[in-house]
Amino acid sequence: MGHRLSKITTRTGDKGETGLGDGSRVAKDSARIVALGDVDELNSMLGLLLAEPLPQDVRDALVAVQHDLFDLGGEIAVPGHTSLTQRQIQRLEDQLERWNRDLPALKEFILPGGARAAALAHLARTLCRRAERSLVALASAGGERVSDSARIYLNRLSDLLFVLGRVLNRAAGGSDVLWQQGKNR
């Protein structure tokens, strides 16, 4: 990390621009800054989820993800830089397999909800999907380069957060909230 912030109020963004990690300046509504903001929002949501009582393996996995999301933020903030690796993706896939192993097979769609921690995991999943869409939009905006690892990581993470919602409902003594088609007709 090149520069540490010792002064938070710099006034350099007062005209609607912000600085990237390579020193260049871009509009605060650019696709790159939108993607960076969506990843930051996801990381903050995980911080909120971590404020809940959680099983230790869940806590450990989410803290690791928070560090990965900072790596991803660095990747987005420095055009052409790649931080995420196949190893980080594999860690998500391995965790996904462990958590999903003991869950009953899904025969119905489930609604986001149940225990508070599970509902927060589902909210984090939706924020992850938005961050993923923003990253894809960045790649589409003027041919900006986005690493395959970044896209794959967010895709796997959203799967992991879905399964985590199910795991957390069971840890709280509940089960999935099943969608009932046409329930209110």
Backbone as a chain_set.jsonl record, in Angstrom:
{"seq": "MGHRLSKITTRTGDKGETGLGDGSRVAKDSARIVALGDVDELNSMLGLLLAEPLPQDVRDALVAVQHDLFDLGGEIAVPGHTSLTQRQIQRLEDQLERWNRDLPALKEFILPGGARAAALAHLARTLCRRAERSLVALASAGGERVSDSARIYLNRLSDLLFVLGRVLNRAAGGSDVLWQQGKNR", "coords": {"N": [[0.861, -1.177, 0.0], [0.733, 2.064, -1.006], [0.218, 4.729, 0.036], [-0.716, 5.818, 3.196], [-3.577, 6.962, 4.858], [-3.457, 9.799, 6.721], [-4.784, 12.023, 7.1], [-8.136, 12.528, 6.853], [-10.113, 14.244, 5.737], [-9.637, 15.683, 2.81], [-10.47, 17.3, 0.801], [-10.116, 16.896, -1.89], [-11.981, 15.607, -3.395], [-14.118, 17.232, -3.757], [-15.164, 18.255, -6.118], [-16.436, 16.241, -7.411], [-14.811, 14.186, -8.278], [-12.532, 11.438, -7.78], [-9.558, 9.876, -6.491], [-7.679, 7.214, -7.905], [-5.859, 4.173, -7.145], [-3.59, 4.208, -8.713], [-2.996, 6.812, -8.982], [-4.411, 8.232, -10.884], [-7.335, 10.219, -11.719], [-10.841, 9.973, -11.465], [-14.347, 10.308, -12.309], [-16.73, 10.36, -9.666], [-18.975, 8.902, -10.188], [-18.246, 7.005, -11.993], [-18.001, 3.826, -13.695], [-16.043, 2.262, -12.508], [-15.763, 3.295, -9.905], [-18.34, 2.894, -8.964], [-18.401, 0.076, -8.921], [-16.362, -0.375, -7.05], [-17.525, 0.846, -4.804], [-19.759, -0.822, -4.455], [-18.557, -3.238, -3.757], [-17.389, -2.438, -1.367], [-19.708, -1.859, 0.1], [-20.797, -4.432, 0.315], [-18.781, -5.611, 1.886], [-19.094, -4.137, 4.22], [-21.63, -5.003, 4.942], [-21.076, -7.64, 5.568], [-19.57, -7.139, 7.821], [-21.604, -6.277, 9.53], [-23.093, -8.656, 9.708], [-21.168, -10.177, 11.024], [-21.343, -9.066, 13.526], [-23.266, -10.437, 14.787], [-24.135, -13.259, 16.913], [-22.318, -16.049, 15.998], [-21.465, -19.305, 14.7], [-18.093, -20.464, 15.194], [-16.648, -21.391, 12.912], [-18.046, -20.163, 10.862], [-17.661, -17.477, 11.457], [-14.842, -17.325, 11.142], [-14.632, -17.911, 8.392], [-16.028, -15.738, 7.251], [-14.508, -13.527, 8.067], [-12.161, -14.045, 6.656], [-13.187, -13.712, 4.077], [-13.779, -10.976, 4.176], [-11.191, -9.901, 4.133], [-10.395, -10.797, 1.611], [-12.18, -9.314, 0.056], [-11.173, -6.758, 0.44], [-8.769, -7.093, -0.925], [-9.871, -7.398, -3.469], [-11.03, -4.857, -3.75], [-8.681, -3.344, -3.924], [-7.775, -4.309, -6.338], [-9.701, -3.311, -8.074], [-9.32, -0.592, -7.669], [-6.871, -0.055, -8.782], [-6.293, 0.142, -11.947], [-5.79, -2.572, -14.151], [-4.425, -4.105, -12.326], [-4.12, -7.217, -10.594], [-5.363, -9.045, -7.914], [-6.831, -11.102, -6.634], [-6.776, -14.643, -6.338], [-6.694, -18.019, -7.676], [-6.506, -19.689, -5.521], [-7.914, -18.368, -3.473], [-10.492, -18.474, -4.505], [-10.813, -21.242, -4.555], [-10.805, -21.759, -1.812], [-13.293, -20.682, -1.092], [-14.966, -22.42, -2.557], [-14.386, -24.862, -1.331], [-15.325, -24.363, 1.266], [-18.001, -23.918, 0.734], [-18.753, -26.469, -0.142], [-18.368, -27.915, 2.252], [-20.27, -26.689, 4.001], [-22.64, -27.108, 2.616], [-22.914, -29.817, 2.525], [-24.338, -31.13, 4.665], [-26.886, -30.174, 4.439], [-30.383, -30.429, 3.687], [-31.584, -31.494, 0.461], [-32.698, -29.079, -1.876], [-36.038, -28.625, -2.768], [-37.841, -26.778, -3.249], [-38.122, -23.241, -3.898], [-36.512, -20.892, -1.744], [-37.338, -18.37, 0.642], [-35.754, -15.292, 1.544], [-34.866, -15.081, 4.855], [-35.941, -16.011, 8.162], [-33.952, -16.799, 10.878], [-32.309, -13.953, 12.363], [-29.512, -13.685, 11.714], [-29.381, -15.371, 9.49], [-31.079, -14.014, 7.724], [-29.558, -11.715, 7.365], [-27.37, -12.832, 6.06], [-28.606, -13.536, 3.669], [-29.23, -10.97, 2.724], [-26.627, -10.004, 2.392], [-25.923, -11.696, 0.319], [-27.484, -10.665, -1.789], [-26.329, -8.162, -2.082], [-23.822, -8.951, -2.867], [-24.378, -10.048, -5.36], [-25.094, -7.688, -6.67], [-22.638, -6.319, -6.596], [-21.21, -8.032, -8.22], [-22.586, -7.677, -10.652], [-21.919, -4.996, -11.09], [-19.179, -5.199, -11.471], [-19.095, -6.648, -13.845], [-20.34, -4.774, -15.472], [-18.397, -2.783, -15.383], [-16.358, -4.033, -16.843], [-17.591, -4.012, -19.281], [-17.753, -1.345, -19.863], [-16.316, 0.629, -21.961], [-14.306, -1.222, -22.482], [-12.862, -1.834, -20.167], [-10.511, -3.595, -18.179], [-11.144, -6.454, -16.302], [-10.361, -8.865, -13.97], [-10.664, -12.405, -14.507], [-10.653, -13.909, -12.19], [-11.716, -12.152, -10.276], [-14.411, -11.832, -11.062], [-15.278, -14.516, -10.914], [-14.811, -15.049, -8.217], [-16.707, -13.385, -6.883], [-19.039, -14.533, -7.861], [-18.92, -17.157, -6.782], [-18.903, -16.428, -4.093], [-21.472, -15.363, -3.713], [-22.992, -17.679, -3.974], [-22.006, -19.066, -1.754], [-22.937, -17.413, 0.323], [-25.685, -17.745, 0.058], [-25.978, -20.463, 0.777], [-24.967, -20.199, 3.335], [-27.003, -18.735, 4.602], [-28.93, -20.739, 4.835], [-27.554, -22.541, 6.477], [-27.252, -20.993, 8.797], [-29.905, -20.648, 9.595], [-30.505, -23.263, 10.403], [-28.62, -23.521, 12.462], [-29.739, -21.848, 14.293], [-31.847, -23.288, 15.118], [-33.979, -23.43, 13.418], [-35.471, -23.671, 10.137], [-35.369, -23.61, 6.517], [-37.172, -20.939, 4.936], [-39.786, -21.575, 3.098], [-40.884, -20.864, -0.2], [-44.175, -20.422, -1.248], [-45.901, -20.952, -3.928], [-48.285, -18.817, -5.318], [-49.543, -18.315, -2.903], [-50.994, -16.137, -1.852], [-53.144, -15.671, -3.497]], "CA": [[0.0, 0.0, 0.0], [1.604, 3.207, -1.192], [-0.029, 5.871, 0.906], [-1.652, 5.627, 4.307], [-4.281, 8.213, 5.12], [-3.334, 10.36, 8.059], [-5.78, 13.088, 7.101], [-9.29, 11.989, 6.144], [-10.708, 15.312, 4.944], [-8.614, 16.224, 1.912], [-11.161, 18.222, -0.114], [-9.765, 16.623, -3.284], [-13.137, 15.056, -4.083], [-15.233, 18.182, -3.678], [-15.698, 18.577, -7.441], [-17.047, 15.058, -8.013], [-13.812, 13.226, -8.738], [-11.772, 10.769, -6.729], [-8.304, 9.331, -6.966], [-7.475, 5.764, -7.929], [-4.607, 3.733, -6.561], [-2.47, 4.507, -9.606], [-2.834, 8.266, -9.023], [-5.328, 8.875, -11.833], [-8.572, 10.722, -11.141], [-12.037, 9.608, -12.225], [-15.609, 10.808, -11.751], [-17.239, 9.516, -8.584], [-20.037, 8.039, -10.696], [-17.709, 6.126, -13.043], [-18.278, 2.397, -13.475], [-15.022, 1.732, -11.607], [-16.079, 3.722, -8.538], [-19.577, 2.19, -8.598], [-18.016, -1.292, -8.566], [-15.614, -0.288, -5.797], [-18.505, 1.131, -3.753], [-20.599, -2.005, -4.222], [-17.736, -4.198, -3.01], [-17.267, -1.88, -0.018], [-21.009, -2.052, 0.759], [-20.857, -5.852, 0.651], [-17.876, -5.854, 3.001], [-19.734, -3.556, 5.401], [-22.73, -5.895, 5.312], [-20.467, -8.776, 6.257], [-19.239, -6.646, 9.155], [-22.845, -6.31, 10.306], [-23.362, -10.067, 9.981], [-20.194, -10.614, 12.02], [-21.739, -8.544, 14.84], [-24.22, -11.411, 15.317], [-23.53, -14.503, 17.432], [-22.141, -16.981, 14.883], [-20.522, -20.403, 14.927], [-16.72, -20.016, 14.956], [-16.219, -21.634, 11.535], [-18.681, -19.134, 10.036], [-16.927, -16.235, 11.756], [-13.526, -17.411, 10.497], [-14.812, -17.833, 6.941], [-16.438, -14.38, 6.872], [-13.359, -12.625, 8.242], [-11.292, -14.29, 5.502], [-13.836, -13.078, 2.93], [-13.585, -9.529, 4.276], [-9.832, -9.605, 3.654], [-10.423, -10.986, 0.157], [-12.891, -8.188, -0.564], [-10.237, -5.64, 0.395], [-7.904, -7.38, -2.067], [-10.651, -7.078, -4.663], [-11.102, -3.398, -3.833], [-7.395, -2.889, -4.448], [-7.736, -4.667, -7.754], [-10.567, -2.367, -8.792], [-8.782, 0.762, -7.511], [-5.654, 0.091, -9.59], [-6.591, -0.469, -13.24], [-4.816, -3.518, -14.662], [-3.84, -4.88, -11.231], [-4.859, -8.416, -10.202], [-5.042, -9.456, -6.544], [-7.478, -12.359, -6.256], [-6.135, -15.82, -6.93], [-7.449, -19.271, -7.719], [-6.5, -20.235, -4.158], [-9.012, -17.748, -2.733], [-11.72, -19.048, -5.057], [-10.875, -22.626, -4.09], [-11.195, -21.735, -0.405], [-14.758, -20.509, -1.078], [-15.595, -23.648, -3.052], [-14.243, -25.888, -0.296], [-16.234, -24.017, 2.359], [-19.341, -24.139, 0.197], [-18.989, -27.91, -0.11], [-18.51, -28.345, 3.659], [-21.532, -26.213, 4.57], [-23.783, -27.646, 1.88], [-22.915, -31.283, 2.676], [-25.331, -31.624, 5.62], [-28.19, -29.545, 4.228], [-31.295, -31.217, 2.846], [-31.703, -31.039, -0.925], [-33.779, -28.116, -2.095], [-37.089, -29.027, -3.692], [-38.627, -25.549, -3.413], [-37.362, -22.004, -3.708], [-36.635, -20.409, -0.375], [-37.413, -16.927, 0.838], [-34.74, -14.803, 2.468], [-35.44, -14.828, 6.166], [-35.71, -16.966, 9.238], [-33.201, -16.172, 11.961], [-31.718, -12.661, 11.975], [-28.225, -13.891, 11.043], [-29.668, -15.944, 8.174], [-31.618, -12.935, 6.895], [-28.421, -10.855, 7.026], [-26.596, -13.556, 5.049], [-29.324, -13.384, 2.397], [-29.026, -9.588, 2.279], [-25.254, -9.953, 1.888], [-25.935, -12.371, -0.991], [-28.013, -9.755, -2.819], [-25.312, -7.128, -2.294], [-22.76, -9.601, -3.614], [-24.828, -10.115, -6.763], [-24.997, -6.332, -7.235], [-21.221, -6.06, -6.825], [-20.841, -8.822, -9.392], [-23.124, -6.969, -11.832], [-21.127, -3.777, -11.28], [-17.887, -5.597, -12.017], [-19.348, -6.987, -15.246], [-20.59, -3.496, -16.158], [-17.093, -2.132, -15.528], [-15.671, -4.69, -17.959], [-18.288, -3.627, -20.513], [-17.64, 0.11, -20.042], [-15.106, 1.067, -22.646], [-13.272, -2.241, -22.529], [-12.068, -1.891, -18.945], [-10.087, -4.953, -17.857], [-11.513, -7.018, -15.001], [-9.811, -10.228, -13.969], [-11.594, -13.523, -14.399], [-10.706, -14.303, -10.781], [-12.609, -11.241, -9.552], [-15.795, -12.2, -11.388], [-15.551, -15.86, -10.392], [-14.852, -14.963, -6.757], [-18.014, -12.846, -6.456], [-20.061, -15.522, -8.196], [-18.852, -18.189, -5.751], [-19.266, -15.863, -2.8], [-22.934, -15.271, -3.605], [-23.448, -19.052, -3.697], [-21.654, -19.362, -0.365], [-23.828, -16.658, 1.207], [-26.985, -18.413, -0.003], [-25.88, -21.664, 1.611], [-24.785, -19.738, 4.707], [-28.334, -18.421, 5.129], [-29.546, -22.015, 5.216], [-26.786, -23.062, 7.619], [-27.54, -20.176, 9.98], [-31.257, -20.975, 10.057], [-30.419, -24.52, 11.144], [-27.856, -23.284, 13.692], [-30.655, -21.167, 15.209], [-32.927, -24.211, 15.46], [-35.077, -23.304, 12.458], [-35.262, -24.275, 8.825], [-35.576, -22.677, 5.414], [-38.502, -20.363, 4.744], [-40.119, -22.035, 1.75], [-41.81, -20.086, -1.018], [-45.408, -21.132, -1.589], [-46.415, -20.313, -5.131], [-49.694, -18.447, -5.308], [-50.056, -18.376, -1.531], [-51.887, -15.036, -1.522], [-54.101, -15.407, -4.591]], "C": [[0.895, 1.224, 0.0], [1.429, 4.314, -0.186], [-1.034, 5.497, 1.979], [-2.305, 6.975, 4.562], [-4.053, 8.651, 6.554], [-4.325, 11.5, 8.223], [-6.949, 12.599, 6.254], [-9.946, 13.042, 5.258], [-9.617, 15.969, 4.112], [-9.161, 17.284, 0.962], [-10.847, 17.962, -1.599], [-10.945, 16.062, -4.073], [-14.319, 15.999, -4.148], [-15.863, 18.512, -5.028], [-16.21, 17.34, -8.165], [-16.079, 14.071, -8.608], [-13.151, 12.588, -7.534], [-10.525, 10.162, -7.334], [-8.297, 7.812, -6.909], [-6.098, 5.442, -7.362], [-3.389, 4.006, -7.423], [-2.229, 6.008, -9.746], [-3.758, 8.971, -9.998], [-6.607, 9.305, -11.108], [-9.724, 10.358, -12.066], [-13.261, 10.212, -11.544], [-16.118, 9.829, -10.702], [-18.386, 8.617, -9.032], [-19.557, 7.136, -11.833], [-18.01, 4.671, -12.69], [-17.277, 1.794, -12.493], [-15.341, 2.084, -10.151], [-17.383, 3.088, -8.065], [-19.24, 0.764, -8.159], [-17.263, -1.309, -7.233], [-16.552, -0.041, -4.623], [-19.384, -0.064, -3.439], [-19.837, -3.087, -3.463], [-17.574, -3.728, -1.567], [-18.57, -2.066, 0.765], [-21.182, -3.516, 1.179], [-19.984, -6.156, 1.863], [-18.457, -5.293, 4.3], [-20.893, -4.424, 5.878], [-22.194, -7.127, 6.032], [-20.024, -8.376, 7.657], [-20.455, -6.65, 10.06], [-23.208, -7.747, 10.66], [-22.412, -10.595, 11.061], [-20.488, -10.066, 13.417], [-22.745, -9.463, 15.531], [-23.479, -12.565, 15.987], [-23.488, -15.539, 16.301], [-21.269, -18.15, 15.318], [-19.105, -19.961, 14.521], [-16.261, -20.264, 13.531], [-16.825, -20.615, 10.57], [-17.933, -17.815, 10.219], [-15.576, -16.228, 11.033], [-13.641, -17.258, 8.985], [-15.155, -16.414, 6.502], [-15.312, -13.372, 7.043], [-12.385, -12.801, 7.074], [-11.869, -13.627, 4.248], [-13.659, -11.561, 2.99], [-12.195, -9.125, 3.784], [-9.753, -9.755, 2.136], [-11.106, -9.811, -0.537], [-12.031, -6.926, -0.563], [-9.224, -5.845, -0.727], [-8.613, -7.018, -3.368], [-10.783, -5.571, -4.838], [-9.807, -2.804, -4.376], [-7.259, -3.168, -5.931], [-8.556, -3.684, -8.582], [-9.955, -0.965, -8.781], [-7.508, 1.002, -8.32], [-5.894, -0.611, -10.923], [-5.438, -1.356, -13.724], [-4.169, -4.387, -13.602], [-4.727, -6.083, -10.919], [-4.398, -8.84, -8.82], [-5.61, -10.821, -6.195], [-6.867, -13.523, -7.027], [-7.091, -17.009, -6.951], [-7.527, -19.889, -6.328], [-7.648, -19.653, -3.326], [-10.36, -18.279, -3.216], [-11.893, -20.478, -4.553], [-11.283, -22.697, -2.624], [-12.708, -21.56, -0.272], [-15.454, -21.793, -1.505], [-15.519, -24.759, -2.016], [-15.198, -25.623, 0.862], [-17.676, -24.265, 1.941], [-19.686, -25.63, 0.251], [-19.195, -28.411, 1.323], [-19.856, -27.938, 4.231], [-22.734, -26.864, 3.905], [-23.964, -29.146, 2.121], [-24.06, -31.793, 3.552], [-26.713, -31.001, 5.456], [-29.091, -30.454, 3.398], [-31.35, -30.625, 1.435], [-32.878, -30.077, -1.047], [-34.763, -28.664, -3.12], [-37.995, -27.848, -4.008], [-37.668, -24.369, -3.381], [-37.517, -21.586, -2.254], [-36.672, -18.886, -0.368], [-36.273, -16.493, 1.754], [-35.384, -14.503, 3.81], [-35.121, -15.938, 7.13], [-35.039, -16.241, 10.388], [-32.552, -14.882, 11.449], [-30.403, -12.848, 11.213], [-28.429, -14.465, 9.643], [-30.2, -14.868, 7.227], [-30.499, -11.983, 6.47], [-27.534, -11.522, 5.974], [-27.27, -13.446, 3.682], [-29.191, -11.963, 1.855], [-27.61, -9.419, 1.721], [-25.171, -10.606, 0.509], [-26.432, -11.427, -2.082], [-27.026, -8.633, -3.105], [-24.136, -7.687, -3.087], [-23.129, -9.687, -5.092], [-24.753, -8.742, -7.426], [-23.533, -5.992, -7.525], [-20.728, -6.816, -8.06], [-21.345, -8.147, -10.675], [-22.318, -5.711, -12.128], [-19.765, -4.095, -11.892], [-18.018, -5.96, -13.49], [-19.595, -5.712, -16.046], [-19.282, -2.736, -16.36], [-16.335, -2.725, -16.71], [-16.292, -4.303, -19.298], [-18.101, -2.155, -20.845], [-16.3, 0.454, -20.679], [-13.968, 0.061, -22.603], [-12.371, -2.289, -21.311], [-11.731, -3.344, -18.626], [-10.512, -5.308, -16.439], [-11.036, -8.465, -15.023], [-10.923, -11.269, -13.892], [-11.759, -13.927, -12.943], [-11.672, -13.431, -9.989], [-14.07, -11.609, -9.794], [-16.164, -13.554, -10.774], [-15.681, -15.815, -8.871], [-16.22, -14.459, -6.292], [-19.142, -13.819, -6.761], [-20.08, -16.641, -7.154], [-19.286, -17.665, -4.392], [-20.775, -15.739, -2.663], [-23.539, -16.642, -3.352], [-23.195, -19.406, -2.231], [-22.601, -18.656, 0.605], [-25.249, -17.225, 1.198], [-26.999, -19.633, 0.922], [-25.713, -21.261, 3.075], [-26.117, -19.363, 5.343], [-29.04, -19.682, 5.604], [-28.868, -22.601, 6.453], [-27.157, -22.307, 8.892], [-28.963, -20.39, 10.485], [-31.24, -22.276, 10.855], [-29.673, -24.339, 12.471], [-28.73, -22.606, 14.748], [-31.841, -22.049, 15.593], [-34.112, -24.148, 14.517], [-34.779, -24.049, 11.172], [-35.469, -23.206, 7.771], [-37.006, -22.15, 5.42], [-38.871, -20.664, 3.291], [-41.132, -21.121, 1.074], [-43.001, -20.984, -1.352], [-46.055, -20.395, -2.759], [-47.899, -20.037, -5.003], [-50.319, -18.388, -3.934], [-51.129, -17.302, -1.26], [-52.883, -14.719, -2.635], [-55.502, -15.424, -4.056]], "O": [[1.718, 1.402, 0.898], [2.408, 4.79, 0.389], [-2.083, 4.923, 1.687], [-1.647, 8.013, 4.487], [-4.42, 7.944, 7.492], [-4.663, 11.893, 9.339], [-6.778, 12.289, 5.075], [-10.301, 12.74, 4.118], [-8.782, 16.712, 4.629], [-8.404, 18.068, 0.389], [-11.268, 18.731, -2.463], [-10.907, 16.047, -5.304], [-15.411, 15.6, -4.554], [-16.991, 19.003, -5.072], [-16.401, 17.365, -9.381], [-16.484, 13.196, -9.373], [-13.197, 13.115, -6.423], [-10.446, 9.958, -8.545], [-8.839, 7.207, -5.984], [-5.28, 6.334, -7.133], [-2.268, 4.033, -6.916], [-1.375, 6.437, -10.522], [-3.88, 10.195, -9.948], [-6.914, 8.812, -10.022], [-9.601, 10.424, -13.289], [-13.223, 10.576, -10.369], [-15.954, 8.617, -10.838], [-18.735, 7.668, -8.33], [-20.373, 6.564, -12.557], [-18.243, 4.337, -11.528], [-17.633, 0.902, -11.723], [-15.197, 1.241, -9.265], [-17.519, 2.775, -6.882], [-19.741, 0.296, -7.136], [-17.51, -2.171, -6.389], [-16.394, -0.648, -3.563], [-19.719, -0.298, -2.278], [-20.411, -3.776, -2.619], [-17.617, -4.541, -0.644], [-18.542, -2.392, 1.952], [-21.662, -3.796, 2.278], [-20.403, -6.879, 2.767], [-18.326, -5.909, 5.358], [-21.113, -4.564, 7.081], [-22.797, -7.6, 6.996], [-20.093, -9.184, 8.582], [-20.349, -6.992, 11.238], [-23.592, -8.024, 11.797], [-22.822, -11.378, 11.918], [-19.93, -10.56, 14.396], [-23.042, -9.291, 16.713], [-22.319, -12.823, 15.665], [-24.523, -15.863, 15.718], [-20.428, -18.003, 16.205], [-18.951, -19.165, 13.595], [-15.546, -19.431, 12.974], [-16.197, -20.245, 9.578], [-17.616, -17.128, 9.248], [-15.215, -15.242, 10.39], [-12.841, -16.557, 8.366], [-14.634, -15.934, 5.495], [-15.182, -12.453, 6.235], [-11.846, -11.821, 6.561], [-11.129, -13.05, 3.451], [-13.413, -10.928, 1.963], [-12.048, -8.116, 3.094], [-9.124, -8.943, 1.457], [-10.661, -9.366, -1.595], [-12.147, -6.105, -1.473], [-8.854, -4.889, -1.408], [-8.023, -6.406, -4.258], [-10.661, -5.063, -5.953], [-9.829, -1.878, -5.186], [-6.701, -2.368, -6.682], [-8.141, -3.279, -9.667], [-10.057, -0.234, -9.766], [-7.113, 2.151, -8.519], [-5.719, -1.825, -11.024], [-4.275, -0.952, -13.71], [-3.434, -5.316, -13.935], [-5.952, -5.979, -10.973], [-3.2, -8.979, -8.57], [-4.946, -11.616, -5.531], [-6.498, -13.403, -8.195], [-8.149, -16.993, -6.323], [-8.515, -20.545, -5.997], [-8.283, -20.375, -2.557], [-11.265, -18.505, -2.412], [-12.993, -20.876, -4.168], [-12.025, -23.597, -2.231], [-13.337, -22.211, 0.562], [-16.429, -22.208, -0.878], [-16.475, -25.514, -1.84], [-15.814, -26.553, 1.383], [-18.476, -24.771, 2.728], [-20.791, -26.0, 0.648], [-20.081, -29.227, 1.58], [-20.522, -28.746, 4.879], [-23.736, -27.14, 4.564], [-25.059, -29.677, 1.935], [-24.691, -32.793, 3.21], [-27.613, -31.272, 6.251], [-28.618, -31.164, 2.511], [-31.185, -29.42, 1.243], [-33.912, -30.247, -0.401], [-34.372, -29.109, -4.2], [-38.816, -27.912, -4.923], [-36.542, -24.482, -2.896], [-38.523, -21.887, -1.612], [-36.12, -18.219, -1.243], [-35.871, -17.244, 2.643], [-36.351, -13.744, 3.881], [-34.171, -16.701, 6.949], [-35.506, -15.188, 10.823], [-32.282, -14.742, 10.257], [-30.207, -12.226, 10.169], [-27.722, -14.084, 8.71], [-29.811, -14.819, 6.06], [-30.494, -11.499, 5.338], [-27.006, -10.846, 5.092], [-26.599, -13.283, 2.663], [-29.053, -11.776, 0.646], [-27.42, -8.766, 0.696], [-24.442, -10.136, -0.364], [-25.868, -11.391, -3.176], [-26.899, -8.198, -4.25], [-23.527, -6.977, -3.887], [-22.3, -9.432, -5.965], [-24.395, -8.634, -8.598], [-23.223, -5.44, -8.58], [-19.93, -6.299, -8.841], [-20.615, -8.058, -11.662], [-22.062, -5.395, -13.29], [-19.263, -3.346, -12.731], [-17.151, -5.618, -14.294], [-19.115, -5.583, -17.172], [-19.085, -2.111, -17.403], [-15.735, -1.99, -17.493], [-15.609, -4.269, -20.321], [-18.274, -1.757, -21.997], [-15.281, 0.553, -19.996], [-12.799, 0.439, -22.677], [-11.229, -2.74, -21.407], [-12.574, -4.227, -18.787], [-10.269, -4.554, -15.497], [-11.283, -9.196, -15.982], [-11.974, -11.041, -13.293], [-12.862, -14.249, -12.503], [-12.378, -13.935, -9.115], [-14.865, -11.688, -8.857], [-17.236, -13.708, -10.187], [-16.557, -16.465, -8.301], [-16.823, -15.051, -5.397], [-20.101, -13.915, -5.995], [-21.153, -17.032, -6.693], [-19.953, -18.365, -3.63], [-21.309, -15.991, -1.583], [-24.502, -16.76, -2.594], [-24.056, -19.972, -1.557], [-23.018, -19.246, 1.602], [-25.938, -17.188, 2.218], [-27.907, -19.809, 1.733], [-26.262, -21.915, 3.962], [-26.334, -19.651, 6.521], [-29.674, -19.685, 6.66], [-29.536, -23.094, 7.362], [-27.354, -22.916, 9.943], [-29.201, -20.32, 11.69], [-31.904, -22.37, 11.887], [-30.048, -24.931, 13.482], [-28.499, -22.764, 15.947], [-32.738, -21.608, 16.312], [-35.149, -24.752, 14.789], [-33.937, -24.945, 11.135], [-35.713, -22.042, 8.089], [-37.931, -22.835, 5.857], [-38.32, -20.065, 2.368], [-42.099, -20.668, 1.687], [-42.839, -22.156, -1.693], [-46.675, -19.345, -2.586], [-48.676, -20.914, -4.627], [-51.545, -18.411, -3.824], [-52.072, -17.553, -0.51], [-53.406, -13.607, -2.698], [-56.453, -15.224, -4.811]]}, "num_chains": 1, "name": "protein.A"}
